[in-house]
């Protein structure tokens, strides 16, 4: 294969760019592929949602597919994509062997979104009240599954510099199998920056996140129970506005107007509410990857207060656009200081702009990714020969997952 014309994305869910960073990430990738004049196809087993993007408006052909069903084999064999991108490792587990059988010459790419094993292991450590160590990953079942998926693919997209180092140092994954590709944003121009609402034009704190994502729900509870009461003692007129998609009743019931704690739920235009707010308050206690709430905040001139986990892998050697602190007392004190000190606020705002323009608006990452894919298209056989572990895992997957899936398909037929 010396040229690429078709790419098939097998999605975990339909993209919801206004609901989650994962949705925004998916739309960024689609735009990147279309800039190469590649035809983009999107298939998923997920049901449609109220907040999903109409991909047909973006000239992306869509297909509803089924798990453990041979109809996918027919579909992908007829399509014959040059590249197949799996949205998260669970999708590769389900469909990777089918793609390998029906389209053996297609480049298989995994988009991790974040390392699920890292997030889940940190979450388990947090709930047990113990300190997370990278050694815990070596005994994690989900880590074994995720790493197997990485090896079975020809290339894996990693969104965080921290995770790039982790995969190479702890799991010894060869760099040739990995590609660092963070969020892809537009440069913040001088004109855009100078037209942001100023310090005195903004008021209140804000926080945002998809409530189906456990780290976000935990963060909101942490704010409600521990952080916000300390801030409110010093700033009795300040309010904290909580935004996010899919808030359940237990989330909305946290609203207490007398305490200035307001759960506002889903918002159509995140840019508008961020440019009205003075400080983004997001003390994340466990998680992985990089956080879309912070790149969104920086793009809107909104300084933020978070933890080391929140800022992990996001700013390189550049100073954070706000404060990075870990204890409840430090978080509350930093939030108050940033809210009241205009010179510190302006400095933090400038730091955020520098991070966006230096890291996330840097086209070199996009170019290096496309270059890698085109290079793979010319030397795929040799690349796979060099990845013996991947070949071995694919062999055993075909012997186990394949026949389990076929058994399920036959069982469904007999119903």
C-alpha distance (Angstrom), angle and dihedral (degrees) to the residues before:
residue distance angle dihedral
X1 . . .
X2 3.79 . .
X3 3.81 101.2 .
X4 3.77 135.6 40.3
X5 3.78 123.6 -141.2
X6 3.82 107.2 147.8
X7 3.78 132.1 45.8
X8 3.78 123.8 -176.3
X9 3.80 118.3 -157.8
X10 3.79 115.4 -161.3
X11 3.78 103.6 -157.9
X12 3.79 129.5 -152.5
X13 3.83 87.9 -149.7
X14 3.80 137.4 -4.4
X15 3.84 108.1 -83.4
X16 3.81 115.2 -94.5
X17 3.83 105.0 -179.8
X18 3.82 92.2 175.3
X19 3.80 91.9 52.7
X20 3.79 106.4 44.2
X21 3.79 145.5 10.5
X22 3.81 87.7 -120.3
X23 3.80 89.5 60.4
X24 3.80 91.8 49.6
X25 3.78 90.4 47.2
X26 3.79 91.5 53.3
X27 3.81 92.5 51.6
X28 3.83 89.8 48.8
X29 3.81 90.2 54.1
X30 3.80 92.4 47.7
X31 3.81 90.1 52.0
X32 3.80 90.5 48.0
X33 3.82 92.1 52.6
X34 3.78 92.8 46.4
X35 3.81 90.4 53.0
X36 3.81 85.7 63.2
X37 3.83 88.6 55.8
X38 3.80 90.4 -113.7
X39 3.79 118.7 150.3
X40 3.81 107.6 -118.3
X41 3.81 122.7 -148.1
X42 3.81 123.2 -175.9
X43 3.81 123.8 -160.9
X44 3.79 128.8 175.2
X45 3.80 142.6 163.9
X46 3.82 90.6 -143.3
X47 3.79 123.3 111.7
X48 3.78 119.4 -115.3
X49 3.81 119.3 -94.4
X50 3.80 137.6 -157.4
X51 3.81 93.6 -113.0
X52 3.81 99.1 43.9
X53 3.79 121.2 121.2
X54 3.79 118.3 -113.7
X55 3.79 96.8 -120.1
X56 3.79 91.6 -169.9
X57 3.82 87.5 69.9
X58 3.82 86.5 60.0
X59 3.81 91.3 51.1
X60 3.80 92.2 -107.7
X61 3.80 115.2 140.7
X62 3.81 111.3 -134.9
X63 3.79 134.3 -155.1
X64 3.80 132.5 -172.6
X65 3.82 107.4 -140.0
X66 3.81 134.8 -174.3
X67 3.78 132.5 -127.6
X68 3.79 118.3 -116.6
X69 3.78 92.4 6.3
X70 3.78 130.6 126.7
X71 3.81 91.3 -140.0
X72 3.81 87.4 83.8
X73 3.81 90.0 58.0
X74 3.79 90.1 55.3
X75 3.81 92.1 46.6
X76 3.80 97.2 49.3
X77 3.82 93.8 41.7
X78 3.80 90.6 54.6
X79 3.81 92.4 44.7
X80 3.83 94.9 47.6
X81 3.83 96.2 -168.1
X82 3.79 119.0 -161.5
X83 3.81 90.9 -142.6
X84 3.80 131.2 26.8
X85 3.80 119.4 -164.9
X86 3.80 118.8 -161.8
X87 3.80 114.7 -151.5
X88 3.83 100.9 -138.7
X89 3.77 128.5 -17.7
X90 3.81 95.5 -86.4
X91 3.80 88.8 65.6
X92 3.81 91.5 50.3
X93 3.80 89.4 51.7
X94 3.80 90.3 55.1
X95 3.79 100.9 39.8
X96 3.82 108.5 16.4
X97 3.80 95.6 89.3
X98 3.80 91.2 47.0
X99 3.81 91.2 52.3
X100 3.83 90.2 47.3
X101 3.80 90.8 52.6
X102 3.80 99.2 43.3
X103 3.83 99.8 33.1
X104 3.81 106.5 24.0
X105 3.81 92.7 165.4
X106 3.81 94.7 53.7
X107 3.80 116.1 108.6
X108 3.81 108.6 -118.3
X109 3.82 114.5 -144.4
X110 3.80 126.3 -176.5
X111 3.80 120.0 -153.5
X112 3.81 104.6 -161.4
X113 3.86 95.6 -171.4
X114 3.79 82.8 -158.8
X115 3.78 131.8 -17.3
X116 3.80 100.2 -83.5
X117 3.79 91.5 -164.8
X118 3.81 90.8 56.9
X119 3.80 92.7 49.6
X120 3.81 94.5 45.1
X121 3.80 94.5 45.9
X122 3.80 91.2 49.2
X123 3.79 89.4 48.7
X124 3.81 91.8 51.9
X125 3.81 91.3 48.2
X126 3.81 90.7 49.4
X127 3.80 92.8 50.8
X128 3.81 90.5 49.1
X129 3.80 90.4 49.3
X130 3.80 93.8 -122.2
X131 3.79 131.2 126.1
X132 3.79 115.6 -99.3
X133 3.81 118.1 -120.4
X134 3.79 127.7 -177.8
X135 3.81 88.4 -123.3
X136 3.82 87.7 71.3
X137 3.80 88.3 67.9
X138 3.80 91.5 62.5
X139 3.81 91.0 67.5
X140 3.80 95.8 39.0
X141 3.82 116.8 116.0
X142 3.80 92.1 -153.0
X143 3.83 89.9 51.6
X144 3.79 89.8 54.7
X145 3.80 90.4 51.0
X146 3.80 93.4 45.9
X147 3.80 94.3 47.2
X148 3.80 90.9 47.8
X149 3.80 88.3 54.7
X150 3.80 91.3 49.5
X151 3.81 90.8 52.3
X152 3.81 93.5 47.0
X153 3.81 91.1 55.6
X154 3.78 125.6 75.4
X155 3.80 93.1 -133.1
X156 3.81 135.4 8.4
X157 3.79 124.9 -155.9
X158 3.80 113.6 -136.8
X159 3.78 118.3 -166.0
X160 3.82 100.7 -166.4
X161 3.80 131.8 57.4
X162 3.80 88.2 -143.8
X163 3.80 90.6 58.1
X164 3.81 91.9 46.9
X165 3.81 89.7 57.2
X166 3.81 92.3 42.6
X167 3.81 93.7 53.8
X168 3.79 93.2 48.5
X169 3.81 99.3 40.0
X170 3.81 102.5 36.4
X171 3.81 102.5 27.7
X172 3.83 97.3 27.2
X173 3.81 93.6 -132.9
X174 3.80 111.1 172.9
X175 3.79 113.4 -110.7
X176 3.81 90.5 -128.6
X177 3.81 88.8 71.2
X178 3.81 94.1 52.8
X179 3.79 135.7 70.1
X180 3.80 124.5 -172.4
X181 3.79 108.0 -137.6
X182 3.83 116.2 160.3
X183 3.80 126.5 -175.4
X184 3.80 111.7 -51.3
X185 3.80 113.2 -132.9
X186 3.76 141.2 162.7
X187 3.80 120.7 -97.2
X188 3.83 114.4 -99.0
X189 3.80 103.5 -121.5
X190 3.78 124.5 -148.7
X191 3.79 89.3 -112.7
X192 3.81 93.3 52.2
X193 3.79 91.8 46.8
X194 3.81 95.5 49.7
X195 3.81 90.6 49.4
X196 3.80 94.7 57.0
X197 3.83 113.9 114.0
X198 3.79 108.2 -94.7
X199 3.79 131.9 -121.1
X200 3.82 95.1 -88.1
X201 3.81 92.1 44.8
X202 3.80 91.8 61.5
X203 3.77 131.6 68.9
X204 3.79 141.8 179.4
X205 3.80 133.6 18.8
X206 3.78 125.3 -83.6
X207 3.77 138.3 -164.3
X208 3.81 129.4 -174.7
X209 3.79 138.5 -173.2
X210 3.79 145.1 129.8
X211 3.81 105.6 -86.9
X212 3.79 92.4 -146.9
X213 3.80 86.3 68.5
X214 3.82 108.1 87.3
X215 3.85 96.7 -145.4
X216 3.82 89.2 57.7
X217 3.79 94.8 49.6
X218 3.80 90.5 47.7
X219 3.81 89.6 49.4
X220 3.82 92.8 53.0
X221 3.80 91.6 50.2
X222 3.81 89.3 49.1
X223 3.79 90.4 52.0
X224 3.79 92.6 47.1
X225 3.78 98.1 45.9
X226 3.80 103.5 33.2
X227 3.80 119.7 6.2
X228 3.79 105.8 39.1
X229 3.85 96.7 52.6
X230 3.84 88.9 57.3
X231 3.81 92.7 49.1
X232 3.79 92.7 44.6
X233 3.82 91.2 55.8
X234 3.81 89.4 61.5
X235 3.82 97.3 34.2
X236 3.84 105.0 34.3
X237 3.82 93.9 171.6
X238 3.81 97.0 48.2
X239 3.79 121.7 104.1
X240 3.78 133.3 -153.7
X241 3.80 113.9 -142.9
X242 3.81 114.7 -159.9
X243 3.81 116.3 -157.3
X244 3.78 130.4 -180.0
X245 3.78 146.5 120.0
X246 3.78 125.5 -90.0
X247 3.81 99.9 18.5
X248 3.81 109.5 -177.7
X249 3.79 124.5 -148.0
X250 3.80 91.0 -94.7
X251 3.83 87.8 58.4
X252 3.80 97.7 46.8
X253 3.80 90.6 46.9
X254 3.81 88.9 66.2
X255 3.82 89.7 74.2
X256 3.81 112.2 115.8
X257 3.79 112.9 170.9
X258 3.79 92.2 -171.0
X259 3.80 88.6 59.1
X260 3.80 94.2 43.9
X261 3.82 90.6 -117.9
X262 3.81 107.6 134.6
X263 3.80 125.3 177.4
X264 3.81 104.8 -157.7
X265 3.81 99.5 170.7
X266 3.77 126.7 -158.5
X267 3.79 117.8 16.1
X268 3.78 124.5 -165.5
X269 3.81 96.6 -151.9
X270 3.80 114.0 38.1
X271 3.81 91.0 178.0
X272 3.78 91.8 62.0
X273 3.81 96.2 52.1
X274 3.79 92.2 42.5
X275 3.79 92.4 53.5
X276 3.80 89.6 50.8
X277 3.83 92.7 51.8
X278 3.79 127.1 79.9
X279 3.81 101.6 -155.0
X280 3.82 134.2 19.8
X281 3.79 107.9 -142.2
X282 3.81 113.2 -163.0
X283 3.84 115.8 149.9
X284 3.82 98.8 179.7
X285 3.81 112.5 -168.7
X286 3.81 100.4 -171.0
X287 3.76 136.2 8.1
X288 3.79 143.8 99.2
X289 3.78 142.0 -122.9
X290 3.78 120.1 34.3
X291 3.76 125.0 -52.9
X292 3.78 122.3 -116.4
X293 3.80 91.3 -157.8
X294 3.81 89.5 68.8
X295 3.80 97.9 46.4
X296 3.82 87.3 47.6
X297 3.80 89.9 50.5
X298 3.81 93.0 49.5
X299 3.81 90.8 48.2
X300 3.80 88.2 55.7
X301 3.80 97.8 45.9
X302 3.80 92.1 -107.9
X303 3.83 117.5 143.1
X304 3.79 116.8 -144.2
X305 3.79 141.7 -153.0
X306 3.79 116.1 -146.2
X307 3.80 144.8 140.3
X308 3.80 132.6 -95.7
X309 3.82 88.3 -96.1
X310 3.80 90.1 52.2
X311 3.80 94.7 50.8
X312 3.81 95.4 37.3
X313 3.80 115.1 135.4
X314 3.80 92.7 -5.6
X315 3.78 110.8 102.5
X316 3.79 108.9 27.1
X317 3.81 109.7 -153.2
X318 3.81 93.2 -23.7
X319 3.82 121.8 109.6
X320 3.81 114.4 -101.4
X321 3.79 120.4 -102.5
X322 3.80 92.4 -113.7
X323 3.80 129.0 -14.7
X324 3.80 134.7 -28.6
X325 3.82 110.7 -161.3
X326 3.79 134.6 144.1
X327 3.81 115.6 -156.8
X328 3.82 121.7 76.9
X329 3.79 91.1 -118.4
X330 3.82 92.6 51.1
X331 3.79 92.1 46.4
X332 3.81 93.1 51.3
X333 3.82 93.9 44.0
X334 3.82 92.7 47.5
X335 3.80 91.3 48.1
X336 3.80 92.1 52.2
X337 3.80 92.6 45.9
X338 3.80 93.1 49.4
X339 3.80 90.7 46.5
X340 3.81 94.1 52.1
X341 3.82 104.7 31.8
X342 3.81 109.8 77.7
X343 3.82 96.4 -173.2
X344 3.82 91.3 51.4
X345 3.81 89.3 45.9
X346 3.82 92.3 52.2
X347 3.80 91.6 47.4
X348 3.81 89.9 50.9
X349 3.80 90.9 48.5
X350 3.82 90.7 53.7
X351 3.81 90.3 48.3
X352 3.80 89.6 55.2
X353 3.78 91.3 51.8
X354 3.81 90.7 51.3
X355 3.82 91.5 51.9
X356 3.80 93.4 51.1
X357 3.79 94.4 46.9
X358 3.81 95.4 43.0
X359 3.81 99.7 42.9
X360 3.78 115.7 12.7
X361 3.80 100.1 35.0
X362 3.79 91.4 45.7
X363 3.81 109.2 119.2
X364 3.81 92.5 -163.0
X365 3.83 90.5 83.6
X366 3.79 91.5 52.0
X367 3.79 91.1 47.4
X368 3.80 93.9 48.0
X369 3.80 90.7 51.1
X370 3.81 94.0 50.4
X371 3.81 89.7 45.2
X372 3.83 90.0 53.3
X373 3.78 92.7 49.8
X374 3.81 92.7 48.9
X375 3.79 90.4 47.1
X376 3.81 90.5 50.9
X377 3.79 90.0 52.3
X378 3.80 88.7 61.0
X379 3.81 98.8 42.8
X380 3.81 105.9 26.1
X381 3.81 96.7 131.3
X382 3.80 93.1 52.8
X383 3.81 91.4 44.7
X384 3.80 90.8 54.6
X385 3.80 92.9 45.7
X386 3.82 87.7 56.0
X387 3.81 90.1 51.8
X388 3.81 99.0 65.2
X389 3.82 93.6 157.0
X390 3.80 89.0 56.8
X391 3.81 91.7 49.1
X392 3.80 90.6 49.2
X393 3.80 92.6 49.7
X394 3.79 91.9 47.1
X395 3.82 89.5 51.6
X396 3.80 92.3 54.1
X397 3.81 92.1 42.0
X398 3.78 89.6 56.3
X399 3.78 88.8 51.0
X400 3.81 96.5 47.9
X401 3.81 114.9 19.1
X402 3.79 91.8 38.0
X403 3.78 94.8 55.8
X404 3.80 93.9 41.4
X405 3.80 88.4 53.5
X406 3.81 91.8 47.2
X407 3.81 89.9 49.8
X408 3.81 90.3 52.6
X409 3.81 90.3 48.1
X410 3.81 91.4 51.3
X411 3.81 91.1 46.8
X412 3.81 89.8 53.1
X413 3.82 90.0 51.9
X414 3.80 91.5 55.4
X415 3.81 93.9 55.1
